[in-house]
């Protein structure tokens, strides 16, 4: 059997009319749901829809094609436009293929039903008299029936192979992909354009879906009405959408020089033979389909890195799908696999929703950034997976699963695989775009300012300093918290990194002591505090993230680093990787290797942190102490997916060789009574860099930064203030002070 590649992508969604625009807005976590007055006028319980706004045929088509399509239904216009964009992306207009071996398969659930409604109302005086017979030209049939879009694309691009239409409801987009996949894999065709389209926003669609209780009646603002997997979910939001993919024999694509976006590995579909819309809570019928898709793809459940779920936001479906994923992928792997629903942002566009989900998954494959499930506020005990709540996440994604369910009891799944290396730099441009997001979305971008959500400041022009507001907290994308310790807008900058189980707030006692001329930034690291990035983010991405944080927040490229414990290892690793950016490093309570305490790892993984156990790492563990409260709060906010999770890529990192040639000065601050990282190991670390010195804090334990902030500041102060004079002209001697207490 032949390999099947995706060589063309076309999409029209509320959030974008190109793959890049769609992926960017998807990752930004913006809501595109709108209030619909017609729903209210009809006396229906739902109030929200997700339209595609500002769609213009002239933007995408030649004047001749735009004129031809202008008189047809919106369903046709959206569907053929998405198909045309996919064909253009695959360069089908340039030839290079045998026309008789290129086909089309498109799908829709209700097609031109809104136009049928208009014709009925016109010919029956809004249903007040019997329907009059009326002559209609063929344009009416072109507008409302489902076979026009595939025939239009076939004619437009010379695709003379089989042309078909599927009407399998909400799974139809994924079913079109599956049929195209089989036609190519079995050698019947070389190229197939697969797609789906819907423009269902009409009174008839609203009424029929409302009467069966499918549409959202969730309380709150209209833009939050779709909230998959949340305990307050109350139905889906109807939306518009069209999406198409060009599938192609892999070798054929390579031979004609086509770009390969992804590879389709497997597909499965079945009917649960149970009910038109009801679903069994155990998820068994979907489990069968997921397992079938995995077998077809030749992969195990443990190979799935991300799931773009059907996630319709109905009470039944989300429990059903959660159970199916746990059964098919295995409980442990399912719990640590990111699962998200694109419908939370752009609603449910019936047949095209599953094809849109496949395109969303391809964005995760290309960039290793998984999109969020927004409006997730209240966990549901029956929906207990990682739904990537509210913020996108950097996550290595090589293989993705896309799932769909639909009326009629149909379930379908596809497995997609990344081709080549991901573009890991894209997420940095994503950061900039989310910083620039509208104020209405600030609460989803990590803003944590007393008194309410405040939009993060705009990204400055290159080279323009951006002072950090004094004594205030603001945010960059990803939920990083930055706290200003003091100093003027033009002074040197020091970035403070907390250790395992900490937060930026752990540095507040020290930051408050920074004098004039020194600026301090403290950041919630991945998996900790308010940062939405996972704890196992690869360290190269963490490096890029931290470099961007400093440059965007303070307008500088060179800075000093201070790290506590595991954060100290990260600081040293960052300095070794980017010596031109890091001028100096200080570590507090760090050693060349750090190992997580198994009891602590188990407590964090189970979400049951023992305060007394944690207090054992404090020199003065009073229950009333601010140090104890900060320590416990940090560990309670820690998101550790499993006990052996890699932390920022450095937990098992041996820095011995890299530190031996580190060109920047290193200060090791050693707590003499450290019960977490022994002083002996800290001294050993201080002997490794060629330009190193050390200071011992007498009568201090591991969390000296919380319990002895004045002493920690005193140990750091000379180094930090020396930065005001520019780069160090001479490296510090290898010496150890007796104490700094």
N, C-alpha and C positions, 0 to 999 in steps of 0.2 A: 504494500500500500504506500501511497505517496504522501509526503509531508505537505502541509497546507499552511500557507503564509497569508497574512493580512497586508495588502499592499496599498489600500486606499481607505481613507476615513472621511465621512461627511456627516455633519451633525448640525441640527437646528434645535436649540433648546432655549428655555427662558434665560439661561445663564450664558449663552454664547452661540455664535454661528460659525465657529471654526474649532477644531480640536484644541488648539492652544488656549483660546479664550475660554472654552468650556473647562479645561483642566485647571486653568488659573483660578477661575471663580469657584470651581468645585473645591479646590484645596483651600481657598480663602474662607470657606464656610458661610457664604452669604445666602440669605433667604430671598427667593424670588416669588414668593406667594403674595397674592393680592386679594383685596376685598372685591367681591362680585355683587353689585347691586341687584342683578337679575335673580339671584338665589333668594334674596330677601323679598323681592317683588312677587315671586312665585309662592311665598309662604313656606319655604323649605327651611330645615333646621341648620343646614350647612351655610357658610358665608364666604368661603375662600376658594380661589382657583389659581392656576399657574400658567398664565398666557405667555406666548412669545410676542414681545412687543417690537414695534418698528421694523417688522419684516417687509422688505421691498423687493419684488421680483427683479426690478431693473438693476439692483445691486449685484445680482448673481448671473443674470441671463443676457443674451444678446437682445436687441430690440425686437427682432422677429420672434424669438422664443418667448419673451416676456409678453408680447401681444397675444400669442397663441394661448398662453396659460392664464392670462388675466381674466378670461371669462369662465374659468373652471373653478372647482371648489377649492377651499383653503387646504383641505386634506391632500388634494392632488398637487397643489403648489408646493406645499412643504415637502411631500414625499419625493417628488421628482427633483427638487432642488438639492435635498440631502444626497440623493443618489448621484446626481450630476457632480456634486462636490467630491464625492468619493471617487468617481471615475476620473475626474481631473487630477486628484491627488495621486492616483495610480498611473497617470499618463496614458490612459486608454485612448485618448484622442490622437495619440501619435502612432497608433498601430502597433506592430510588433507581435501580433497574435493572430491565430486562425479564427475568423469570425464565427464559423460553425461550431467551434469548441469554446465559445463564450456565451454564457446564459445569464438570466436574471431570475431572482425569486424575491418578491416583496410581500409585505403582509400588512394587515390592518384589522382591528377589531370591529369598528363601526363605519369606516370609510366615509362616504359622503352623507351620512345620516342627517346632519344639520341641513343640508340642501334638500333632502327628502322632506324634512319637516317644513321648510319654507314653501316648497311646492304644494304640500298637502294643505297648509294653512291658507295659501292663496286660492286654491281651487275648491275649498270648502267653507270659505268665509270664517276662518278660524274654528272650524269644526261645528259650525252652527247649522249646516245643511249638508245633504249627501254630496259626495265627491263628484264633481263634473268630469266627464271625459275631456281630455285636452291633447291636442297634437304637440309633440315635443321633438325638436331636432336632436341629432345624435350628440350634441354638446351636453345635453342633460345627462345622458348615460355615461359619457366620458367623465363627467364631474362627480357622479355619485358611486359608480361601480368600481370594484377594486382592481380590475385588470388593466386599467389605463396606465398607471405609473410604470409598471414593468415594460409595457409595450412602448411607451414614450422613450424610456432609457435605451431600450434595444434599438429603436430607430435612430436615436440621436448618436449612439456610439458604435453602430454596426455590430450588435451582438446577436448573431443569428441562431444561437443554440436555444435550448428549452427556455420558455418564459412562463412563470407561474406566480400564483398568489396564494398565500395562506391566511386562514381566518381563525386561528386557534386562540383568539383572545389575548390575554395579557402575557402569554408566553410566546406570542407569534414572532416577535423580533428575534428571539433566541432560536426559535424553531427554523426561521429562515436561514440563520447562520448554520444550524445543524444540517439542514438539507444541502446547502451549498458545500459545506464541509465534506459530506459523504459523496457528492457528485465529483468532487475533485480528488478526494482520497482514493476512490475506486477507479479513477482513470477515465470517467465518462466525459469530463470537461477539464479545461485548463484554467478557466477564469469564470467566476460567478459573482455578480453584483447582488448582495443580500441586504435587505433593508426593511424598514417599517416606518409607518407614519400615521399620526392621528391629529385631528383638529376637532375634538369632541365637545367644545364649549358651547352648548346649546341647551335650551330649556328641556328638550326631550331627554337628553343624556343626564342632565341634573336631576330631573324628576325620577327617572327609573333607578338611578343609583341611590338617590336619597331614600326612596321608599323601602329599599331593602337594607338600609342602615349602613351603607358602605362609606358615604362621604363623612368627612370629619365634622364633629360637633364639639371639638375640644374648646374649652374656655380659654380666653386670653386673646392677644392681638392676632389678626389674621396671618401675619407672617410666621407665626409659631404653630399654626394649626396642624402641620404634619410633624409628628414627633415619634418616629419609629423606636420601638423597644422601651420607650419611657412608660412608666406606670400610668400616666395620665393620657395616653394615646386614645383617640376616639374616632378612628376612621382615616381614610386617605383623602388627599386633595387632588382633584381632577386637573390635569394639565395638558398642554400641547407639546408635541415633540415629533421629530423625524430624525432617523439615523440610518446610515448605510455603511457597509464595509465591502471592499473588493477583496474576495478570497481568491487565492491563486496557487497553483502548483509551485512548490518552493523552488525547484530547479528551473522551472519556466520563468519565474520572477527574476531569479539571479541572471539567467541568460539574457533577458531583455533590459537588465540594469534597473529594475524597479526597487524602490526602497521597501524594506520589510519592516513593518511596525511591530509585529508580534507573530507568534505561531499558534495555531489552534491545535490542541493536542487531543481533545476528546469531547464527546457530546452524548447526552442521554435524555430521554423524555418518556413519560408514561402518564396514564390516566388512573386516578385513584379509585374509580368506579364506586364512589361513595356518595357525592352530593354535588350539586352545581356550585355551591359556595362554601358550605361548611367543611371544616378541617378537623381531623382527629388531633388532639393535643400532643399525642406521643410522637408525631412527626414521622411515623414509619414510612408513609408513601413517598415523602421527599427523601428520606434516608436511602431508599432503594434507588432513586434517581441519582443522587450524589455519588453513591457507591458505583453505579453503572458508568457515570461519566469518568470517575477516577480509573476504573478498569479499562475503559476505552482509551484513556490517555496513557495508560501504562505507568501511573504514579500512585503513591500511597497517600493516605490522608495527611500524614506527617510532612509531606512535600508541599502542602498548600501554605503559602505565605500570607495570603490576603483573600477575603471573601467579600465580593460586592453582592450584598443580599437583596432579595426581593423587598424585604423590609417595608411593607406597605403602610404601616402604622395602624393596622386594625388589631383589636385585641386578640383575635384568634390566630392570625397569620404569624405574628411575631413570636408567639410562644411555640407554635408549630415548627417554624423554621429554626429557632434556637435549639429545640430538642433534636431535630434532624441533623444539625451540624455537630452536636455533641456525639450522636450515635455514629455518624459516618466518619468523622475525623478523629474520634476518640476524645474522651472527656478532657484529658490533660492538654492535648494539642489544641483542641477547640478553644479552651479557655485562654490560651496565650496567642491565638491568631486574631489579628485585627479584622473586625467585621463592620462594615458601614453600609448605610442606605442613602443612595443619591436622592431618593424621593423626599428626604427630609428638607431638601433645599429647592427642588424644582417640581415637586408633586409627582403624580402618577399619570403618565401619558399612555396607559393601556398597552397596546402591542409594542410601541416603540420604547417603552420603559426598560425592557430587558436588553434591547440593543444599546440603549444609552448606558446601561449598567456595564455592558461589555466594553464600551469605549472608555468609561471611567476606570475600569480595571486596567486597560492598556496604558492609561496615564500613570497609574501606580507602578506598572511594570517599567515604563520608560524612565521614570524619575525617582523611583523608590520613595515616593511620598504618598501615603494613603489618605484619601479624603475623609472628612469627619461625618458623623451623624449629628446634625445640629438639633437644637431644641431639646437636648437630653438633659433633664434636670432631676427627675425622680426615678431612681432605680426600681425595677420590677423584680421581685425575688424569682419569678419564673423565667425571666430573661437575664441570664447571669453570665453573658460572655463580654468580651472587650469590644464595645461598639464604637470606639474612637470618639468619645463624646466631645462635641463642640469645636474641636481644633484638629486640624490635619496633623499628620505625624510622619517624620522621617522613619522609614522602615524598609529594610532590604527586602525587595519583592521580586522573586524570580518566577514564581508560578502562582496564578490566581484562579479562583473559582467564581463563576457568575451563576446565580440561581434565580429562578422565576417560577411563580405560581399564577394560575388564572382560573376564571370562571369555567366551569365544566370539569373541574378536578384535574386539570393538566398541570404537571410539574416538569420543568426542563432545566438542565444545567450544562454549562460548557467549561472546559479547562483551557486556559491560555498560558503561554510561556513567553518570557522575555527573550529577545534575540539580541545578542551583543551586551555590552556593558551599559548600565544606566547612566543618565546624565545627572551626576550628583551635584553639579553646580546650580541646577535649576531652582533648587529650594531656596537659594540665597536671593534670587530675583523674586521668588514667592514672598520671602520676608518683606522685601521692599513694597510689593504690591499690597500686602495685608496691612502694613503700616499706613499705607495710603487709603485704606478702605474707609467708607463713609462712617460717620459717627454712630449711625444706627446699628452698626455691626461691632462697635467697640467692645461690647460685653463678651463677644465670642472670640476676641483676639487677645484676651489675657489682661485687659485693663483691670487694675486693682487699686483704685484711688478712693480714699474715704470721701463720702458724700455723693457717690454715684459714679457711673461709668463716664469716662472722659476719653475722647479719641486720642490715639497716640499721635505725636507730632509728625508732620510731613518729613520725608527723607530730604536732607539738605543737598544742595548741589555739591559735586565733588570738591573736596578741599575746604568746604565751609564748616567751621566748628559749630557744634550744636551743644551748648551747655546743658547739663542735667539740672532740672529744677531742684533747688535746695529743699531738703527735708520732705520731699514728696516721692511718691512711687508712681512710675509709669511703666509702659510695656512695649516690648517689641513683639513681633509675631512669634507664635510658639509659646507664649505665656511667660517669657523670661521677666523676672522682676529685677529692676535696677534701682539701687538706693544710693543717693548722693551723700557722701560723708562730709564734704566741706571743700573749701578751696575755690579759687577763681576760675573763670571760664577758660583761661588760657594756660593753666598750670598743668604739670605732668599728671598722668593718670595711672592708677593702680587698680587692677582687676582682682577681686577677692573671690576665691573658689572654696565653697564649703566641702565637707567630706561626706561620706556615705551616711544617709539618713538626716542630713542637714538641710537647711534652706538659706536663702540670702539673709534672712533675719538673724541667723547665727552670728553674722559679722556686725550687726548694728552696735553692740557695745564697744567694739574697736573703732568702727567708722566714726562714731560720735566724738572720738578723741583726735581725729586728724586735724591738724592745724591749718592755718592759711597757706595757700600755695600748693596744696596736695588734694587731688580729686580722687575719690574712691568709688568704685562700682562693685556691687555684689550681685551675683546672678543666680537664680534658681537653675541648677543643672538638670539635664534630662532625667525624667523619672521622679523628680523631687519637687516639692512645693507646687507652684502654679505652672511649671513648664510642661507643655503637652508632649514633648518629644519622649520616646521610650527610654528606659534606663539602659537598654542594650544598643543605643545608637552607636554606630561605628565611630571610633575615635577620630578618624579623619574628618567626618562630618561634624563632630563636636568641635574640633579645631576650627573649622570654617565658621561655624556658628559663633564661637567666642570672638574670633577676629572681627566678624561683622558687627557683633554687639558693641565692641569698643569703638569701631570706626563710625557706626551710625549714631551712637549715643553721645560720644564725646568729640567726634570730629578729628581723631588722631589715629595714626597708624602704629606708632611705637608706644609701648607701655610697660609697666612692671607687673609682676604676678605674685600674688600671695595665695597659698593653698593650704588648707588644713587636712591632714590625714590623707585619705584617698584623693582629695582635691589637690593635695601637694604633688602626688604622682602625676595627675593630669597636668598640673602647671609645668612640671619638669619635662614631661613629654612634649607639651606644646612649645616650650622653649627650644628643645632639641630639634623639633621639626621646623620651627620658624625663628631662627636666631636673629634674623634681621628685623623682626617685629617686637621681640621681647628683650628689654634692656636689662632686666634683673629679676631674680626669683628669690622668694623666701618661702620656706615650708615650715609648718607648725605640726609637730607630732606625726611626722611622716617617716616611712622606711622604704627601702628599695622594693620590697614586696609587701602587699597587704592581703590578708585573708579574712573573709567574712566569718564571724563567729556562727557556727551551725545553729545554735539555739536562737540567736537573733534572727538569722535568715528564715528559720522556720516560723518564728513569731510574725515577722513582717509579711511573709507569703500568705499566712493564714488570716492576716488582718487582726491579730490579737496581741498587741504589744504590751509587755509586762513593764509597768512603770518602775517597779522596784528593781527589776533586772537592769533596766537602762540606767537607773540612778547609781548603780555600782561603778559606772565609768566616771562619776563625779567625785571630786575631792570633798565637797561639802553638799551631800545629796538631800538637803532639806526639801520636804514636799512643798514648802512655801516659796522656795527660791525661784527667781526668774530663770536661772540656768536650767533647772529641772523642767520648767514649763516649756522653754524653747526646745530642749532636747526631745521631750516626749512629742511635742507638736510636730517637729521635723520628721520623726519616724512614723507618725500616724499619717502624714501626707505622702510617704514613700510608696511608690507603685513598683513592686518587685514581682514580676510575673511568675517566677519560680525560683527555688532556692539557689540554683546554680547559674542564675542569670549573670551574664557579663555586664559589668558596670562601666559605661563610657569607653569600653574597649581597653581599659588599663588595669583591671583587677588582677589579671594574671600576667601583666607585662613586666618583664625583667629589664630594667633600665641600666644595668651595670655597664654595658659597653657604650651606650649612648652618652651616659653621664661622664665617662672618662675623657671625652673630647668636647664637652659642652663649653662654648666660648663665653657664656655670660656668667656674672657673679651669682653665687648661690649662698643664701644664709639659711642655716637650719636652726630653728628654735625648738629646743628639747625640753619637754616637761619632765622634771626629775622624778615624779611619782606616777608616771604614765602607766596605767593598767590595761591599756588597749594596744598600744604599740610601744614595746619596751624601749627605754632610753638607750640601751645598748644598740638596738637596731637603728635608732635615729642617729646615733654617733657614727655608725657604719656608713649610713647614707651620706653624712657630712664629709666623709673622707674620699668620696668618689669623684666629685667634680674638681677640675684643676684650679678653679678660682672659688674656693669655698671657705666659709667660716661658720661658727656655731655659737649659740648662746644657750645657757641652761637656765630654766626658770625653776628656782627652788620652791618647794612646797606647792607644786602645781601638778594637776592631773591632765588627762588627755584633752578635756574640753576647757583648757585654760582660756580660750578666747571668750567663753561664756562666764567663767568664774573669776578670772584674773585679767580682765580686759586692759586695765591700766598697765600691767606688767607686759602683756603681749604687745601693746602699743609702744611701750618704752623700748622693747627689743627691736621693733621694726622701725621706730621713728627716724633714727639716724639715716638708715638706708633710704627710706621714702623721701625724706627732705633733701638728701644729697642729689636726688634726681633733678632738682630745680636748676642745678648748674650744668645740665647737659649730660651726655653720655660719660660714664666713668672713665677717667684717664688712666686709672690704675686699678687692678683688681684687688679685692680684699685679701688679706693674708689668711693662711690656713691656721686659725687660732680658735681657742675655746675659752669664752669668758666663764668666770667662776659662777656667777649668778646674775640675774637681773630682776631682783625682787624688791 
